[in-house]
Every structure is written in structure tokens, then in C-alpha cells.
Amino acid sequence: RDSPLSKGIQPPPRPPSSVCLYDDQQAKPSMRTILGPLCSSFSFWMLCMLSFLVASIRELFNVYSVPYLESLGKEPDKAASMSSLFPGFGVVGVVVIGVTVDWLGGRELWRLRSCAIPMWGA
């Protein structure tokens, strides 16, 4: 992407809590200095918890999809083959969502998010 300088705009100053405030003359900060503010952030731990929950749901689907397909009358090898398609579609879904978010940009993404929020309660 273009930098602000290429468009004639001065870049914003770095925030004081930035972990990248060192230059070549200064020593690199320690891992404790870098990770300390992150580990004390409520948002970070909420994101970790949500990521863990989504990963747990995904793995539960992987574990129980084969027995479910077998209960529908599929042979074990066919059920396993059908279940193995799930991660492949997950990769495709992540790429499609990433491209869509990049294409929509920030303002349109808020509009899309406001449409998705009522669906969460359904």
C-alpha cells in the first residue's frame, strides 16, 4: 500500500506505548517489555478466549462429523473422506473473507457488521 508520505501526508507520530520505539542505536527491548502491555490487556485476553472457543467448535465438528455421517448410513471410509473436506473449505473460506474485507474497506465493513449483529441472536 502507499505510504502517507507518497500522498503528501505526514505520518502520525508513534504512540508512547508502541513496542517499536527503538532505533539502531538503542538495544532491542526485552520480551518482557514487549509482551508486558499485551498480557495486561483485557482485549488481548478476550481475543485469546474467543479464538480458543472458535477453535474448540471447529475441532468438535471434526471429531463428531464422522460418527454423525456413519449414523446417517455412510460407510466409515466415505464418512472420513467427507469429513476431511471440512478443513479444505475452511481454508477457502478464510481466503474469501480476507479478500472480501480488503475489497470492502473500513467503512463498508462497518455496514456489513451492523447487518451481521442481528443474525447472532437468531
Buried (B, 14 or more C-beta within 10 A) or exposed (E): EEEEEEEEEEEEEEEEEEEEEEEEEEEEBEEEEEEEEEEEEEEEEEEEEEEEEEEEEEEEEBEEBBEEBBEEEBEEEEBBEEBEEEEEEEEEEEEEEEEEEEEEEEEEBEEEEEEEEEEEEE
